[in-house]
């Protein structure tokens, strides 16, 4: 573990973030997990996939 992370953890313990910031971070993590779940269950749409340049030639 990088020593800088220990300093960040110390700062978080001394000055915890506001409840609004914690809710915002939790919402972002929840949205990311939801996107991963949808992608795993339904799949990735072909319209959002980049074209393969080798197939175009």
Secondary structure in CASP SS format (residue, H / E / C, confidence):
PFRMAT SS
TARGET T0000
AUTHOR 0000-0000-0000
METHOD secondary structure of the structure
MODEL  1
X C 1.00
X C 1.00
X H 1.00
X H 1.00
X H 1.00
X H 1.00
X H 1.00
X H 1.00
X H 1.00
X H 1.00
X H 1.00
X H 1.00
X H 1.00
X H 1.00
X C 1.00
X C 1.00
X C 1.00
X C 1.00
X H 1.00
X H 1.00
X H 1.00
X H 1.00
X H 1.00
X H 1.00
X H 1.00
X H 1.00
X H 1.00
X H 1.00
X H 1.00
X H 1.00
X H 1.00
X H 1.00
X H 1.00
X H 1.00
X H 1.00
X H 1.00
X H 1.00
X H 1.00
X H 1.00
X H 1.00
X H 1.00
X C 1.00
X C 1.00
X C 1.00
X C 1.00
X H 1.00
X H 1.00
X H 1.00
X C 1.00
X C 1.00
X C 1.00
X C 1.00
X H 1.00
X H 1.00
X H 1.00
X H 1.00
X C 1.00
END
